[in-house]
Amino acid sequence: MNAADFAAAQWTRATGAGVDPHEYRRVTEGLTSLGDWGPSFVRTANSYLQRAEDARSPHSAGEFWLMAARWFHLATLAPYAEAPRAAVEADHALGRALSVLDPGARRVSGEGFDGWLRGPVDAPGTVVVVPGLDSAKVEFLDLVSALLARGLAVFAMDGPGQGVLAATSTFVPDYERVVGRVIDALGVARIGLVGLSLGGYFAARAAALESRVAAVATVSGPCRLDWEQLPPPVRDIVARRTGGVDAARRFVGHVDLAALAPRITAPLLVVDGGQDVIPGVAKGELLARLAPHGTYLSVPHGDHLLGNARPDWLPHLSDHLTHTLTGTPA
């Protein structure tokens, strides 16, 4: 895939993550090859770090740090030798931003996870946001904001092989154990769980096997993966995140929710985009049908992660988690 095609494919994901669409076009139109992607995005991120240093108010500095975090994270989406460093820089910039914009935010880390807990200490419910194949806690800030606005506490996390942990760990199939350790660390009795892309599989699996998950939602999550049908770029990412091709094959072989879906007793919302068609990826309709309390929302014009259709699903998902966890209208 050339740089122009890759930029077009990532358009709604990048703008959905919060970068300015006009700036995204300016940056990507200047790419001569896919190898330029990472360095160009890192340069853009560094320009925001400089703006933060030059800012006339702490709040402006915080906003610039937050934008730097987004650009550093997006730098990791294409093959890039310095991607691990960019992921660390994204994490660092996010921390600096939250220290100003949300000083009550608390970093919580443990075996196989790292993230930020935000929201009131007496929140009526807590939601854990799980990223996917090549996403991270930096990416889904609009979802976090929607949940915070409804009075919930939110823990946006990186798990094994994700975000800041990608350079030092690999994906694990038994993600429910990671979620269990997160719940212990947060000190809550139960949680809501939302997973995006491959995170949807992680979230659904955890909901089936961890009894303290009281509400769950998935966005563009696979019900099943087929290694032989997956496009080569997807296989390459899985191999990088699992430690090699053989490990990737084994991991993909675990991704099948048909047997686990009936064990998901928590209310489940499954969101898919009708334009999200990736070979080798079975979407979530079967998961919603097999789960005892599953609901399926398909947005016909939505793409992968539905960055082009946020009003059609984000409020509904946020209300689903809020109502299920608190028993009151969102």
HELIX and SHEET records of a PDB file:
HELIX    1   1 ALA A    3  ALA A    9  1                                   7    
HELIX    2   2 TRP A   11  ALA A   17  1                                   7    
HELIX    3   3 PRO A   21  GLU A   29  1                                   9    
HELIX    4   4 LEU A   34  ASP A   36  5                                   3    
HELIX    5   5 TRP A   37  ASP A   54  1                                  18    
HELIX    6   6 PRO A   58  LEU A   74  1                                  17    
HELIX    7   7 ALA A   75  LEU A   77  5                                   3    
HELIX    8   8 ALA A   83  LEU A  101  1                                  19    
HELIX    9   9 LEU A  141  ALA A  149  1                                   9    
HELIX   10  10 GLY A  163  LEU A  165  5                                   3    
HELIX   11  11 TYR A  175  LEU A  186  1                                  12    
HELIX   12  12 LEU A  198  LEU A  209  1                                  12    
HELIX   13  13 TRP A  227  GLN A  229  5                                   3    
HELIX   14  14 PRO A  232  THR A  242  1                                  11    
HELIX   15  15 VAL A  245  HIS A  254  1                                  10    
HELIX   16  16 ALA A  261  ARG A  263  5                                   3    
HELIX   17  17 GLU A  285  LEU A  290  1                                   6    
HELIX   18  18 HIS A  304  LEU A  306  5                                   3    
HELIX   19  19 ARG A  310  ASP A  312  5                                   3    
HELIX   20  20 LEU A  314  THR A  326  1                                  13    
SHEET    1   A 8 ARG A 106  GLY A 110  0                                        
SHEET    2   A 8 PHE A 113  ARG A 118 -1                                        
SHEET    3   A 8 ALA A 153  ASP A 158 -1                                        
SHEET    4   A 8 THR A 126  VAL A 130  1                                        
SHEET    5   A 8 ILE A 191  LEU A 196  1                                        
SHEET    6   A 8 VAL A 213  VAL A 219  1                                        
SHEET    7   A 8 LEU A 268  GLY A 273  1                                        
SHEET    8   A 8 GLY A 294  VAL A 299  1                                        
SHEET    1   B 2 ARG A 224  LEU A 225  0                                        
SHEET    2   B 2 VAL A 281  ALA A 282 -1                                        
END                                                                             
